Amino acid sequence: MRILLLGTGAALADPDRAQSSILVTLDNGRNYLFDCGEGATRQMVKANVNPADVDWVFLSHLHYDHICGLPFFVLSSWVYNRVGAPRVFGPTGTKHYVNHLFEDGAFRVDLQARAAYEVRQRNIEAVRPVVTEISPGVMYQDEHVKISVDWVDHIPHDICECFGIRLEAEGKVVAFSGDTKPCDAMVRLADNADLLIHECTFPETFLAHRAKSGVGIYAHTSPTELGKLASRANVKSLVATHFGHFESTSPVIKRAAGNHLPVDLMGPHMLEEVSTDIRKHYPGPLRLAHDLMRIDL
């Protein structure tokens, strides 16, 4: 099993990180995509993965930094000659989102123009995703993989359900948090996992600042909390990801972040603080994510 972290950033456009997206490839070549933020498809191609060969997409929640790459992925897969419809799984609201994208939605004109050519008409099913809205429990299972989900704690359910994910395949377990505060559901999903890929969006001081600012979501997992969670779940290896630009040196990002982050604290040195705080409670193998990080299990 190969895990590629296609995007490891958060909501702001970042010169160093694409938005949230993880690609799991089994030894038999089957590809499973978890979240599809901006840059996901470009990163696949950079990693020598044809997007037309990725048939399953799982969306943890409907924040734009986890889903805005989906239309580009679907349209690119079409142009890359996908055969058949992609499968898209996500929370309530996913059907509404997808239905407003393609033949009856935002890209209707583009599709009409390209579908006028016979070569594109022959694989028109590629732009007709089959959408399944999910609920806690086993979300998808076949002879190769079992994927289970549970609600995590990020934004109110009446706005959008948010899911953590557990994948079991080839005798291995990989858990992915999506976005969340620390919660018991994520501990259960990550129980004895070979690999936990968990959001660690902001350092301790940044979360405290956001809680006071009144701007944006601050329901994220801090490094200290992540170390505790990983230890509770007894995970064999941990990857911290979905970094909220706190290490960026970009002047553009710093200007944009000025109303919700302590900009004077931003910089690469914060990654060392994150690692140190995770290590207070988690002694096992730890990686801090970067785009196109590859992990083989």
C-alpha positions as CSV (number, residue, x, y, z in Angstrom):
1,M,0.0,0.0,0.0
2,R,1.2,3.5,-0.9
3,I,0.0,6.7,0.6
4,L,0.7,10.0,-1.1
5,L,-0.1,13.2,0.7
6,L,-1.1,15.3,-2.4
7,G,-2.0,18.4,-0.4
8,T,-1.1,19.3,3.2
9,G,-2.3,22.9,3.5
10,A,-5.4,24.6,4.7
11,A,-7.8,27.2,3.3
12,L,-5.6,30.0,2.0
13,A,-3.9,29.7,-1.4
14,D,-0.3,28.7,-0.4
15,P,2.8,28.7,-2.7
16,D,4.2,25.8,-0.7
17,R,1.2,23.6,0.0
18,A,-1.8,22.4,-2.0
19,Q,-5.0,21.9,-0.1
20,S,-6.1,18.8,1.7
21,S,-5.9,15.6,-0.4
22,I,-4.6,12.1,0.2
23,L,-4.2,9.3,-2.3
24,V,-4.1,5.6,-1.2
25,T,-2.9,3.1,-3.8
26,L,-3.2,-0.6,-3.1
27,D,-0.7,-3.1,-4.3
28,N,-3.2,-4.2,-7.0
29,G,-3.2,-0.7,-8.4
30,R,-6.7,0.5,-7.1
31,N,-6.7,4.1,-6.1
32,Y,-8.8,5.8,-3.4
33,L,-8.8,9.6,-3.0
34,F,-9.6,11.2,0.3
35,D,-10.6,14.8,0.0
36,C,-9.9,16.8,-3.1
37,G,-8.8,20.3,-2.4
38,E,-7.1,22.8,-4.8
39,G,-4.1,21.3,-6.5
40,A,-5.0,17.6,-6.0
41,T,-5.1,16.6,-9.7
42,R,-1.9,18.5,-10.6
43,Q,-0.2,16.8,-7.7
44,M,-1.4,13.4,-9.0
45,V,0.1,14.0,-12.4
46,K,3.3,15.3,-10.8
47,A,3.5,11.9,-8.9
48,N,2.9,10.0,-12.2
49,V,-0.7,9.1,-11.3
50,N,-3.2,9.3,-14.1
51,P,-6.4,10.9,-12.6
52,A,-8.5,8.7,-14.9
53,D,-7.2,5.7,-12.9
54,V,-8.7,7.1,-9.6
55,D,-12.2,5.7,-9.3
56,W,-13.2,6.4,-5.7
57,V,-13.3,9.8,-4.0
58,F,-14.3,10.2,-0.4
59,L,-15.0,13.7,1.0
60,S,-14.7,14.2,4.8
61,H,-16.7,17.4,4.8
62,L,-17.8,20.2,2.5
63,H,-15.4,23.0,3.5
64,Y,-13.9,24.4,0.2
65,D,-10.3,23.5,1.0
66,H,-11.4,19.8,1.0
67,I,-13.7,19.8,-2.1
68,C,-12.9,22.7,-4.5
69,G,-10.6,20.5,-6.6
70,L,-13.4,18.0,-7.3
71,P,-14.7,19.6,-10.5
72,F,-11.2,19.9,-11.9
73,F,-10.5,16.3,-11.0
74,V,-13.6,15.1,-12.8
75,L,-13.2,17.2,-15.9
76,S,-9.5,16.4,-16.1
77,S,-10.2,12.7,-15.8
78,W,-12.6,13.0,-18.7
79,V,-10.0,14.7,-20.8
80,Y,-7.6,12.0,-19.7
81,N,-10.0,9.4,-21.2
82,R,-11.6,8.0,-18.1
83,V,-13.9,5.0,-18.8
84,G,-17.1,5.0,-16.7
85,A,-18.3,7.2,-13.9
86,P,-16.3,8.1,-10.8
87,R,-17.7,7.2,-7.5
88,V,-18.0,10.1,-5.0
89,F,-18.9,9.6,-1.3
90,G,-19.5,12.4,1.1
91,P,-21.8,13.9,3.8
92,T,-25.3,15.1,3.3
93,G,-25.2,17.9,0.7
94,T,-22.7,16.2,-1.6
95,K,-25.4,15.4,-4.2
96,H,-26.5,19.0,-4.2
97,Y,-22.8,20.1,-4.7
98,V,-22.1,17.7,-7.5
99,N,-25.4,18.3,-9.2
100,H,-24.6,22.0,-9.6
101,L,-21.2,21.3,-11.2
102,F,-21.4,19.4,-14.5
103,E,-24.0,19.0,-17.3
104,D,-26.7,20.9,-15.4
105,G,-24.4,23.2,-13.5
106,A,-21.4,25.6,-13.5
107,F,-19.5,23.7,-16.3
108,R,-22.5,23.2,-18.6
109,V,-21.1,25.3,-21.4
110,D,-17.7,23.7,-21.2
111,L,-19.2,20.2,-21.4
112,Q,-21.5,21.1,-24.3
113,A,-18.5,22.4,-26.2
114,R,-16.3,19.4,-25.6
115,A,-19.0,16.8,-25.9
116,A,-19.6,18.0,-29.5
117,Y,-16.5,15.9,-30.4
118,E,-17.0,12.2,-30.8
119,V,-14.0,11.2,-28.8
120,R,-15.4,13.1,-25.8
121,Q,-18.9,11.9,-26.2
122,R,-17.7,8.3,-26.1
123,N,-16.7,8.7,-22.5
124,I,-19.4,11.2,-21.4
125,E,-20.1,9.0,-18.3
126,A,-16.8,10.3,-16.9
127,V,-18.5,13.6,-16.0
128,R,-21.6,11.9,-14.4
129,P,-20.3,11.0,-11.0
130,V,-22.2,8.5,-9.0
131,V,-22.7,10.1,-5.6
132,T,-23.4,8.3,-2.3
133,E,-24.2,10.3,0.8
134,I,-22.8,8.6,3.9
135,S,-23.6,8.0,7.5
136,P,-21.6,6.5,10.4
137,G,-20.5,2.9,9.9
138,V,-19.1,1.0,7.0
139,M,-19.2,3.5,4.1
140,Y,-17.7,1.2,1.4
141,Q,-16.6,-2.4,1.2
142,D,-15.5,-4.8,-1.4
143,E,-13.1,-7.7,-1.7
144,H,-10.1,-5.4,-1.5
145,V,-10.9,-2.7,1.1
146,K,-13.2,-1.8,4.0
147,I,-13.8,1.9,4.7
148,S,-15.6,3.0,7.8
149,V,-16.5,6.5,9.0
150,D,-17.8,8.3,12.0
151,W,-18.9,11.9,12.9
152,V,-16.1,14.1,14.2
153,D,-16.3,17.5,15.8
154,H,-15.5,20.4,13.5
155,I,-18.6,22.4,12.6
156,P,-22.2,22.1,13.6
157,H,-24.0,19.1,12.0
158,D,-26.9,21.4,10.8
159,I,-24.4,23.2,8.7
160,C,-22.4,20.1,7.5
161,E,-21.6,16.7,8.8
162,C,-17.9,16.1,9.3
163,F,-16.4,12.6,9.1
164,G,-13.2,10.8,10.2
165,I,-12.2,7.8,8.1
166,R,-10.7,4.3,8.7
167,L,-9.4,2.3,5.8
168,E,-8.6,-1.4,6.2
169,A,-6.8,-3.2,3.3
170,E,-3.9,-5.6,2.7
171,G,-3.7,-6.3,6.4
172,K,-3.1,-2.6,7.2
173,V,-5.2,0.1,8.8
174,V,-4.9,3.8,7.9
175,A,-7.0,6.5,9.6
176,F,-7.6,10.0,8.4
177,S,-9.2,12.7,10.6
178,G,-10.5,15.2,8.1
179,D,-10.9,18.4,10.3
180,T,-11.8,18.0,13.9
181,K,-11.3,18.8,17.5
182,P,-10.0,15.9,19.6
183,C,-12.9,13.5,19.9
184,D,-13.6,9.9,21.0
185,A,-14.8,9.0,17.5
186,M,-11.4,9.7,16.1
187,V,-9.8,7.6,18.8
188,R,-12.0,4.7,17.8
189,L,-11.4,5.1,14.1
190,A,-7.6,5.2,14.7
191,D,-7.5,2.3,17.2
192,N,-4.3,0.4,16.7
193,A,-3.9,1.9,13.2
194,D,-0.7,1.3,11.3
195,L,-0.9,5.0,10.3
196,L,-2.9,7.9,11.5
197,I,-3.0,11.0,9.3
198,H,-4.4,13.7,11.5
199,E,-5.0,17.4,11.1
200,C,-2.8,19.6,13.2
201,T,-3.9,22.9,11.8
202,F,-2.5,25.4,14.3
203,P,0.0,25.5,17.2
204,E,-1.3,26.0,20.7
205,T,-1.0,29.8,20.7
206,F,-2.6,30.2,17.2
207,L,-5.7,28.3,18.3
208,A,-6.0,30.5,21.4
209,H,-5.7,33.6,19.2
210,R,-8.4,32.4,16.7
211,A,-10.7,31.6,19.6
212,K,-10.5,35.2,20.6
213,S,-10.6,36.8,17.2
214,G,-14.1,35.6,16.2
215,V,-12.9,35.0,12.6
216,G,-13.0,31.5,11.2
217,I,-13.3,28.0,12.7
218,Y,-11.0,27.2,15.6
219,A,-12.4,23.7,16.2
220,H,-9.1,22.0,15.3
221,T,-6.7,19.7,17.1
222,S,-3.6,21.3,18.7
223,P,-0.2,19.5,18.7
224,T,-0.4,18.6,22.4
225,E,-3.9,17.2,21.9
226,L,-2.8,15.3,18.9
227,G,-0.1,13.6,20.8
228,K,-2.6,12.6,23.5
229,L,-5.0,11.3,20.9
230,A,-2.4,9.2,19.1
231,S,-1.3,7.7,22.3
232,R,-4.8,6.8,23.4
233,A,-5.4,5.2,20.0
234,N,-2.1,3.3,20.2
235,V,-1.3,4.1,16.6
236,K,1.9,2.7,15.2
237,S,2.8,5.8,13.2
238,L,1.6,9.4,13.0
239,V,1.5,12.1,10.3
240,A,0.5,15.6,11.3
241,T,-1.0,17.5,8.4
242,H,-3.4,20.3,7.2
243,F,-1.1,23.0,8.4
244,G,-2.8,26.4,8.6
245,H,0.0,28.5,7.1
246,F,1.5,29.2,10.5
247,E,5.0,28.3,9.1
248,S,4.6,30.5,5.9
249,T,7.0,33.3,5.1
250,S,4.7,34.6,2.2
251,P,4.0,38.3,2.5
252,V,0.7,37.7,0.8
253,I,-0.4,35.1,3.3
254,K,0.7,37.2,6.2
255,R,-1.4,40.1,5.0
256,A,-4.4,37.9,4.5
257,A,-4.0,36.2,7.8
258,G,-3.6,39.3,9.8
259,N,-7.1,39.4,11.2
260,H,-7.1,35.8,12.5
261,L,-3.5,34.6,13.1
262,P,-0.7,36.1,15.3
263,V,1.3,37.0,12.2
264,D,4.4,38.1,14.2
265,L,4.8,34.5,15.3
266,M,4.6,32.9,11.9
267,G,7.6,31.2,10.3
268,P,9.3,27.8,9.8
269,H,10.4,27.7,13.4
270,M,6.8,26.9,14.4
271,L,7.2,23.4,12.9
272,E,9.7,22.6,15.6
273,E,7.3,23.7,18.2
274,V,4.6,21.6,16.8
275,S,6.8,18.5,16.8
276,T,7.9,19.2,20.4
277,D,4.4,19.5,21.6
278,I,3.2,16.3,19.9
279,R,6.2,14.5,21.5
280,K,5.1,15.5,25.0
281,H,2.6,12.6,24.8
282,Y,3.4,10.5,21.7
283,P,6.7,8.7,21.6
284,G,6.2,6.8,18.4
285,P,7.2,7.4,14.8
286,L,6.2,11.0,13.7
287,R,6.2,12.8,10.4
288,L,5.2,16.4,9.7
289,A,3.5,16.4,6.4
290,H,4.7,18.0,3.2
291,D,3.2,17.9,-0.3
292,L,3.9,14.7,-2.2
293,M,5.2,12.9,1.0
294,R,5.1,9.2,0.2
295,I,4.6,6.5,2.8
296,D,4.7,2.8,2.0
297,L,3.0,0.3,4.3
